[in-house]
């Protein structure tokens, strides 16, 4: 069984090729090819009359780096993504742990409660936050009742955007972590308990190291989602609060500056990719060290 | 790892360690508190949207002057939203079926076959997950414009192109979930079937695919959500006639937030919740995702 003639080998290669071929074709056709074209566009020049002029220049990228406004937008996007990712980890872990170790028949209800928000689009939740945080909204009116004339409008602030993104990304984090925690043998924790570890020690030295791959996967997933967020900053951030995705769309749709939009796209993509790659490498090194 | 765990677990007698129970409570309280905050964050906006949809006045103010469900009755007066819902369901259904048809074979090849370039293909098929949606959207738009100019075939705003774009973001989820599912399945069962004389085709249809049922349902579910909810990519590929529901709602919300749009999204949410509950009866969602 172990050594088969090479004919069988090439037959298997052919079957595998047929099975994986369509998926590969779609990714090459609708991701790799368009990205290559977009990379070329990002080196073109904007022209007031024809919108785009064939060129070979780095000026779109230089404009982004040199103008403090654009660099500021990148910085805002990064900080919102990092803060929401950290909060997702801190808030998501206890919930995922609780659900993973749940034994009762309520477990599937709990999972449904986490899955349901996934299905509810970002616009639905943005509307809820507008009602809560906006002018004349619940928080505004209630604080107005406590302190007459002292209403608080939190909408169109970085706080509103961060809380909106957090509420959208939490379910992704919880589901990722729950799967990983469920695969950790509960007896390991009981063993730590019975050997006299305090709950804190048990958490730091048993649960957390074993859940680290899940924390990394979930963290990278929600980080990418936050860097990419469009509807939440658009609706909850308003006109003055800028993040990368809405800015890119505006350059494309309002200013019709495709070369610059293309450059923004690559800056956003490369920032996201290099940060996720760096965190993966860091974790791998830690694992090899341990 | 498991061996060590079993070894260590043997002396563990629940009755012999009553002490940690009490010591655990502050940690447990903190975890409950954080968990509560998380639940509020996830569910409060939805409850608020539901509440807004029952406010009688079209201007949001708290406390509201009165409550009424008349907005739901008036939904028929705004066919734009109904049309958009139809488009969304149509695109999501096609993207789900397509991504399953393309993604399941790919996962079987990646897990069950050995061929050169397997590792590279695995990374390539998951790569759309790591590229921001707006970047994919802009890139696809630019390519379609170039093709339109050269071939004079209208592409932007057509169902086919929207489905193709959605396939790109749903296939990685299908591959990811099906590969994880296949790796858990015991290969010996398929080998036993083959040894007993089943042809490769019979093994696939009578053994492998039925065993993958849970993974396939989860993959289909995720593909549907990802497609139905997508805004970032779809934004670049719609045309005035073909608008998906999330984008119709987004465009409306840009100018006003009122009980009408709240009623629209509550109907959408109710439909999906019903779908989830039905699915939960067929396969336990808590075991699948």
Interface residues (C-beta under 8 A of the other chain):
Chain A: X12 X13 X15 X16 X17 X18 X19 X20 X22 X23 X24 X26 X27 X28 X30 X31 X33 X34 X35 X37 X38 X41 X90 X91 X92 X94 X95 X97 X98 X107 X108 X110 X111 X112 X113 X114 X115 X116 X117 X118 X119 X120 X121 X122 X123 X124 X125 X126 X127 X128 X129 X130 X131 X132 X134 X136 X137 X138 X140 X141 X142 X163 X164 X166 X167 X170 X171 X174 X175 X179 X185 X187 X188 X190 X191 X193 X194 X195 X198 X199 X200 X203 X221 X224 X227 X228 X230 X231 X234 X235 X244 X245 X248 X249 X252 X258 X261 X262 X265 X266 X268 X269 X272 X273 X276
Chain B: X2 X5 X6 X8 X9 X11 X12 X13 X14 X16 X17 X20 X23 X24 X27 X30 X31 X32 X34 X35 X37 X38 X39 X41 X42 X43 X44 X45 X46 X47 X48 X49 X51 X52 X59 X60 X61 X62 X63 X102 X103 X105 X106 X108 X109 X110 X113 X114 X115 X116 X121 X124 X125 X127 X128 X129 X130 X131 X132 X133 X134 X135 X136 X138 X139 X140 X141 X142 X143 X146 X164 X165 X167 X168 X171 X175 X200 X225 X228 X229 X231 X232 X235 X236 X245 X246 X249 X250 X253 X254 X257 X261 X262 X265 X268 X269 X272 X273 X276 X277 X280 X284 X285 X286 X289
